[in-house]
Amino acid sequence: MTTCVPCTTNGIEQGEETGMARREHQDELREAVPAAAYGRLESSPLVGERHDVLAGEREPDSPAIDLALSGTVFFDIVLTGLAAPPASGTEVAADGMGSCPGGVANLAVAASRLGLRTAVAAAFGEDVYGDFSWDILSDQEKVDLTASRRVSEWHSPFTVSLAYRGDRSLVTHEHPSPIPLADMARALPRARAAFVSLEAGEGVPQWAVDQAAHGAKIFADVGWDDSQTWCGSVLRQLEHCHAFMPNAIEAMSYTRTGSPASALATLAEHVPVAVVTDGPRGAYAVDQTTDETAEVEGLVLEAIDTTGAGDVFGSAFIVGTLAGWPLEQRLRFANLSAALSVQHTGGSLSAPGWADIAAWWVRVNAAHSEADRKLARDYGFLGDLVPRGWLPTDQRRASATIGRRP
């Protein structure tokens, strides 16, 4: 039997040295982030240096892309601050509005801002909506669009989101893409992970199965079933997946169970990693690849627009999984990322980057309430994750507005 002896450096145990370094790092961040920055979170996300969370994992023969996605990119107009949705024949005022790429772009932007090299296969119309979405994804958010295509004489898919009372309603207009998604998705580069949205009566897309054959982990969620039949074929598709991340209502409906915990136990029979999200009540997960279970409470922050929060949660969980973090940390990180996103307008451009996470972490550590002290303990792992080279700036990403010129 081998006896482990703590490593020491100059007579200081390594754990103590790590703790001292973490405290020094937190002090550096406190000094770097002005208190005034905390109150500006409702405008647009901070700009910080890009942070490669997988830098230590990259090898010469590693996939060039971390996350591959295929789906519809919508042009979203989001109206916020409504007291109620408009009734027939009436008009209501909105306190705020924003425009941004939506649909699969929500996941792509969220993952890219958190450090993943992300690629998307999607169709973009050759109209002003398509120009805007392409430029935002490719130039601002650094999403690889080599597998995507511009389509002439085709109207870009369009969604209006009405945000009110902590929820939202959607109105969507779209025509089928003249170029099948399956044809574009075959051109996606080899990736560490792929994300798919499962549908009843369908199978896991062949492009994702092919990615899995080359070692990619497939992460999946599922959309709302308008038919309310909750077909069991969705669960059968999980044999191809590494992780499944439905919300509590979806999970209970597909598993015919009466609680999120029971739904989680049933889902764990079908997929290695099962996650059930339950909004402000938190999230539950089982990871059979690491023999971990975790349950974390929700993180509630003042919300402006909840559009895309579930997509941000999923992207953040994928980041933590690819980086090899413990399950509880993955859930907390995903909760935090989703909570920060609802403080901004729009599904994709609301997604936090590391600068936003650093600003929140500094504020929590600088506060003195018991609630903040608990958060500082629960999220203490961020002390090792927030990039040391990050410096705040007054610059913020472009607001979620189309066509505005400086």
Residue pairs with C-beta under 8 A, 6 or more apart in sequence:
6 13
6 14
6 15
7 13
7 14
8 14
9 17
12 20
18 384
22 383
22 384
23 383
25 383
25 386
25 388
26 361
26 362
26 365
26 383
28 388
29 358
29 361
29 362
29 386
29 390
30 362
30 365
30 366
32 362
32 390
32 391
32 392
33 358
33 359
33 362
33 363
33 392
34 392
35 366
37 46
37 359
37 392
38 359
38 363
40 396
41 340
41 343
41 344
41 356
41 359
42 302
42 304
42 343
42 344
43 344
43 396
43 399
44 344
44 349
44 396
44 397
44 398
44 399
44 400
45 113
45 344
45 349
45 350
45 351
45 352
45 353
45 355
45 356
45 396
45 397
46 353
46 355
46 356
46 359
46 392
46 393
46 396
46 397
47 353
47 355
47 393
47 395
47 396
47 397
48 353
48 354
48 355
48 356
48 358
48 387
48 390
48 391
48 392
48 393
49 354
49 355
49 387
49 389
49 390
49 391
50 115
50 142
51 114
51 115
51 353
51 354
51 387
51 390
52 58
52 115
53 114
53 115
53 116
53 319
53 322
53 323
53 385
54 66
54 115
54 116
54 192
54 322
54 323
57 322
57 323
57 324
62 192
63 189
63 190
63 191
63 192
63 215
63 216
64 117
64 189
64 190
65 117
65 118
65 119
65 144
65 188
65 189
65 190
65 191
65 192
66 111
66 116
66 117
66 118
66 191
66 192
66 193
66 322
67 107
67 108
67 111
67 116
67 117
67 118
67 119
67 191
67 192
67 193
67 194
67 195
67 315
67 318
67 322
68 118
68 119
68 120
68 121
68 188
68 189
68 191
68 193
68 194
68 195
68 207
68 208
68 211
68 216
69 104
69 107
69 108
69 118
69 119
69 120
69 121
69 194
69 195
70 104
70 120
70 121
70 122
70 147
70 181
70 184
70 185
70 188
70 196
70 205
70 207
71 103
71 104
71 120
71 122
71 181
71 197
72 103
72 104
72 122
72 123
72 157
72 174
72 177
72 181
73 101
73 102
73 103
73 104
73 105
73 120
73 122
73 123
73 124
73 133
73 137
73 156
73 157
74 101
74 102
74 103
74 105
74 156
74 157
74 158
74 159
74 172
74 174
75 99
75 101
75 102
75 129
75 130
75 132
75 133
75 156
75 157
75 158
75 159
75 402
76 99
76 100
76 101
76 102
76 103
76 159
76 160
76 161
76 307
76 346
76 347
76 348
77 97
77 98
77 99
77 158
77 159
77 160
77 161
78 97
78 98
78 99
78 100
78 160
78 161
78 163
78 168
78 305
78 307
78 345
78 346
78 347
78 400
79 94
79 96
79 97
79 160
79 161
79 162
79 163
80 94
80 95
80 96
80 97
80 98
80 163
80 304
80 305
80 345
81 94
81 95
81 96
81 163
81 164
81 304
82 92
82 93
82 94
82 95
82 162
82 163
82 164
83 92
83 164
84 92
84 164
84 165
85 92
85 162
85 164
85 169
86 92
94 162
96 304
96 345
97 345
98 305
98 345
98 346
98 349
98 399
98 400
98 401
99 132
99 346
99 400
99 401
99 402
100 136
100 345
100 346
100 347
100 348
100 349
100 400
101 109
101 132
101 133
101 136
101 137
101 348
101 349
102 159
102 161
102 307
102 308
102 346
102 347
102 348
103 122
103 157
103 159
104 120
104 122
105 120
105 122
105 133
105 136
105 137
105 143
105 347
105 348
106 308
106 311
106 312
106 347
106 348
106 351
107 195
107 311
107 314
107 315
108 118
108 120
108 137
108 141
108 143
108 348
109 137
109 141
109 143
109 348
109 349
109 351
110 308
110 311
110 312
110 314
110 315
110 316
110 337
110 341
110 348
110 351
111 118
111 315
111 318
111 319
112 118
112 141
112 142
112 143
113 141
113 351
113 352
113 353
113 354
114 315
114 316
114 319
114 337
114 351
114 352
114 353
114 354
115 319
115 354
116 315
116 318
116 319
116 322
117 144
118 143
118 144
119 143
119 144
119 145
119 146
119 147
119 188
119 189
119 191
120 137
120 143
120 144
120 145
120 147
120 148
121 147
121 148
121 181
121 184
121 185
121 187
121 188
121 207
122 145
122 148
122 181
122 184
123 148
123 149
123 150
123 151
123 154
123 177
123 178
123 179
123 181
123 184
124 130
124 133
124 134
124 148
124 149
124 150
124 151
124 156
125 150
125 151
125 154
125 155
125 156
126 150
126 151
126 152
126 153
126 154
127 155
127 156
128 402
128 403
129 156
129 158
129 402
130 150
130 151
130 156
132 402
132 403
133 156
134 145
134 148
134 150
136 348
136 349
136 398
137 143
137 145
138 145
140 397
140 398
141 348
144 189
146 187
146 189
147 184
147 185
147 187
147 188
147 189
148 184
149 179
149 184
151 177
151 178
151 179
154 175
154 177
154 178
155 173
155 174
155 175
157 172
157 173
157 174
157 175
158 172
158 173
158 174
159 170
159 171
159 172
159 173
160 170
160 171
160 172
161 168
161 169
161 170
161 305
161 307
161 347
162 168
162 169
162 170
162 171
163 304
163 305
163 306
163 307
166 303
166 306
167 306
168 305
168 306
168 307
181 205
182 205
182 206
182 207
185 205
185 207
185 208
186 207
186 210
188 207
188 211
190 211
190 214
190 216
191 211
191 216
192 215
192 216
192 217
192 322
193 216
193 217
193 218
193 219
193 242
193 318
193 321
193 322
194 207
194 208
194 211
194 212
194 216
194 217
194 218
194 219
195 218
195 219
195 220
195 221
195 314
195 318
196 204
196 205
196 208
196 218
196 219
196 220
196 241
197 220
197 221
197 222
197 223
198 204
198 220
198 221
198 222
198 234
198 237
198 238
198 244
199 222
199 223
199 234
200 225
200 227
200 229
200 230
200 231
200 233
200 234
201 231
201 233
202 233
202 237
203 237
204 218
204 220
204 237
204 240
204 241
208 216
208 218
208 240
209 240
211 218
212 218
212 240
217 242
217 243
217 321
217 322
218 240
218 241
218 242
218 243
219 241
219 242
219 243
219 244
219 245
219 314
219 317
219 318
219 321
220 237
220 238
220 241
220 243
220 244
220 245
221 244
221 245
221 246
221 310
221 314
222 234
222 244
222 246
222 250
222 254
224 250
225 231
225 250
225 253
230 253
230 254
230 256
232 254
234 254
235 254
235 255
235 267
235 270
236 270
238 244
238 267
238 270
238 271
239 270
241 271
242 271
242 272
242 273
243 271
243 272
243 273
243 274
243 275
243 317
243 318
243 321
244 267
244 270
244 271
244 273
244 274
244 275
245 275
245 277
245 313
245 314
245 317
246 254
246 267
246 275
246 276
246 277
247 276
247 277
247 278
247 279
247 310
248 260
248 263
248 276
248 277
248 278
248 279
248 281
251 257
251 260
251 263
251 264
251 267
251 276
252 258
252 259
252 260
252 262
252 263
254 263
255 262
255 263
255 266
255 267
257 263
257 266
260 276
260 278
260 284
261 284
263 276
264 274
264 276
264 284
264 285
264 286
265 286
267 274
267 276
267 286
268 274
268 286
268 288
272 287
272 288
272 289
273 285
273 286
273 287
273 288
273 289
273 321
274 285
274 286
275 283
275 284
275 285
275 317
275 331
276 283
276 284
276 285
277 283
277 310
277 313
278 284
278 298
279 298
280 298
280 300
281 297
281 298
282 295
282 296
282 297
282 298
282 335
283 295
283 296
283 298
283 313
283 331
283 334
283 335
284 294
284 295
285 292
285 293
285 294
285 295
285 327
285 330
285 331
286 292
286 293
287 293
287 327
290 326
290 327
292 326
292 327
292 328
293 327
294 327
294 328
294 331
296 328
296 331
296 332
296 335
296 378
298 335
298 339
299 332
299 335
299 336
299 339
299 375
300 339
301 339
301 340
301 342
301 343
302 343
303 342
303 343
304 342
304 343
304 344
304 345
305 342
305 344
305 345
305 346
305 350
306 342
307 346
307 347
307 350
308 341
308 346
308 347
308 348
308 350
308 351
309 338
309 339
309 341
309 342
310 338
311 347
312 334
312 337
312 338
312 341
312 350
312 351
312 352
313 334
313 335
313 337
313 338
314 334
315 337
315 351
316 330
316 333
316 334
316 336
316 337
316 338
317 330
317 331
317 333
317 334
319 333
320 329
320 330
320 333
320 334
321 330
325 333
325 381
329 381
332 378
332 379
332 381
333 382
333 385
336 357
336 360
336 379
337 351
337 352
337 357
340 352
340 356
340 357
340 360
341 350
341 351
341 352
342 350
343 350
344 350
344 400
345 400
346 400
349 397
349 398
349 399
349 400
350 400
354 386
354 387
354 390
355 390
355 392
357 382
357 386
358 386
358 387
358 390
358 392
359 392
361 379
361 382
361 383
361 386
364 372
364 375
364 376
364 379
365 376
367 373
